[in-house]
């Protein structure tokens, strides 16, 4: 006889497979989301990723063709945060592009910003 088991989210009795942990997908989602939110490291990652996604969205919106120059204050008006990016790309000429996933920017003179989309170049076989 299988002992009575309860859902850790809502305490309902579990019916079905012996390895079943939750009574429904909704309880599983709620349990795991609550667990993530209680972990300060997870919460920090969620907040950072939210800022990065917003930055990427702004860059994509302002540069639908893949390469555009805008004034820095335009990015700030949209809520862009220059403190966060996913990675840097340095060119041979010494320019440093800041990327938010696949969209990046290069700070230019006169408070202008060049927005680009990352190009995936395939290396030719040697």
C-alpha positions, -999 to 999 in steps of 0.1 A, spaced: 0 0 0 13 34 -10 13 60 19 -7 91 14 13 118 -4 5 154 -6 12 182 -31 38 205 -16 20 235 -30 -16 230 -21 -15 199 2 -41 180 -19 -37 142 -19 -17 130 -49 -33 104 -71 -15 85 -98 21 76 -104 42 68 -74 69 94 -84 43 122 -89 53 153 -69 25 178 -77 -12 175 -83 -11 198 -114 11 218 -137 -2 250 -120 10 238 -86 44 228 -100 48 262 -116 37 281 -85 60 261 -63 91 265 -85 85 302 -91 80 309 -54 113 290 -47 131 310 -74 119 343 -60 130 334 -25 166 329 -37 183 363 -38 208 352 -64 179 340 -87 161 373 -81 192 393 -90 196 373 -122 159 379 -132 163 416 -126 196 418 -146 181 398 -174 151 421 -175 173 452 -179 194 434 -206 162 424 -225 149 459 -223 182 473 -236 182 448 -265 146 457 -273 154 494 -274 184 488 -297 164 466 -320 135 491 -321 158 520 -330 178 501 -356 154 479 -376 178 479 -406 207 466 -385 228 498 -385 217 532 -373 232 563 -356 211 581 -329 218 606 -302 226 593 -268 196 611 -252 172 592 -275 184 560 -259 180 575 -224 145 587 -232 135 551 -241 149 539 -207 182 524 -220 207 516 -192 243 520 -204 256 502 -172 245 468 -185 256 447 -215 262 411 -222 296 413 -238 322 436 -255 337 434 -290 369 452 -298 378 459 -334 413 459 -348 410 497 -350 405 498 -313 368 505 -312 348 489 -284 312 478 -291 290 470 -261 264 442 -269 231 433 -254 228 398 -268 228 403 -306 225 441 -307 253 464 -299 264 500 -299 295 521 -303 298 554 -285 307 581 -310 317 618 -307 291 645 -301 269 622 -279 260 600 -308 257 562 -307 261 538 -336 237 508 -332 245 476 -350 232 440 -351 257 413 -347 268 396 -379 274 359 -379 302 354 -404 310 318 -414 346 310 -416 356 295 -449 371 261 -447 409 261 -447 
